[in-house]
Amino acid sequence: MQLRTIEDVPLLSTNLRIMKFWSFLLQHNWRRYSCLIPYIMINTTQFLDICFSTEPIDAIVRNAYIAVLFFNTILRAVLLCVNRFEYEQFMENIRQLYIELMNSEDKALRKMLQECTMTSRFISKINLLMGFTSCIGFVIYPLFATSKVLPFGMYVPGIDKYESPFYQIFFISQIIITPMGCCMYIPFTNMIVSFILFAILMCKVLQHKLKNLKNVSNDKARQVIVWCIKYQLKLIEYVDKINDLTTHTFLVEFMAFGAMLCAMLFLLIIVETVGQMIIISIYIFMIFAQSVIMYYFANELYDQSLNVAIAAYDSNWFDFDVSTQKSLMLLILRSQKPCAILIGKVYPMNLQMLQSLLNATYSYFTLLKRVYG
């Protein structure tokens, strides 16, 4: 297999093709603006609708959830376009690292690379399926409402959105715009998960190399350790670049996630029909699953980077000469500071952080439940 461009890298190809079609990456054409401009306009009308709405509390909460979700989608797309060349350069680095492992003589490394690629593709398909299901939920929600509603709220001064033909025009425009949002939101998540999966793979490559030091000569061990130190530096630089590209996006999503989940849980207990409950449950599952996937693999990266030190210590280091032992010690010392995906360049993204966020969300949910009876 020849990987001439980043589009050929199996780890990235599926999501990269979607982003290229909408010209967020690899090219710049009219599709970017045909997607972003309508989304920005509609998102503006959504926030205006929340400010001027006289609808029941369940409609306001649902419209606020979708408005925040759309804002997050726009934020991802805009930052992706602004940092387009940095993303492309970073993925070029991945291509080179991918080729290095693909051409390795070690069958175990090639197998790990294949498993990483399969996992990335599987997660991409699952996330795209969840995004498609959520789009259907947005569109069919009005069918289960007890009153006349749109898939999501809009406010245009001087226009009654529920009068014909404005209602039909808004309804059709929302049906058209919703899949575009899915193409902005889901592939971005999938791409970042692929980045993290490859970082985990790099940690496992280091562990594999260090574990195999037990039955090699001192000179060979020195060569392997030097290679591992250089590869560890590549890993550190790799994770730092992920943080540079995504940390502020994760901070906004961290603040929005708890509010959206709390709002959906509250909405789940006040909606009036079973159909609405099912659709709200799909919303909850979608935002929860997206976050769990991201936090789980970020936590896995954190743990696997710590395991590099364990793998180094488990080698027969006491059989090496002093100079080789010192080199190995440097690797162990650096491995004790784990590689972490950061939120706002401060807090590590891991399962402990997710648990704290869920606990806070549930506390606010119970408070809302008591206040509104």
Secondary structure, 3 states (H helix, E strand, C coil): CCCCCHHHCCCCHHHHHHHHHCCCCCCCCHHHHHHHHHHHHHHHHHHHHHHHCCCCHHHHHHHHHHHHHHHHHHHHHHHHHHCHHHHHHHHHHHHHHHHHHHCCCCHHHHHHHHHHHHHHHHHHHHHHHHHHHHHHHHHHHHHHCCCCCCCCCCCCCCCCCCCCCHHHHHHHHHHHHHHHHHHHHHHHHHHHHHHHHHHHHHHHHHHHHHHCCCCCCHHHHHHHHHHHHHHHHHHHHHHHHHHHHHHHHHHHHHHHHHHHHHHHHHHHCCCCCHHHHHHHHHHHHHHHHHHHHHHHHHHHHHHHHHHHHHHHHCCCHHHCCHHHHHHHHHHHHHHCCCCCCEECCCEECCHHHHHHHHHHHHHHHHHHHHHCC
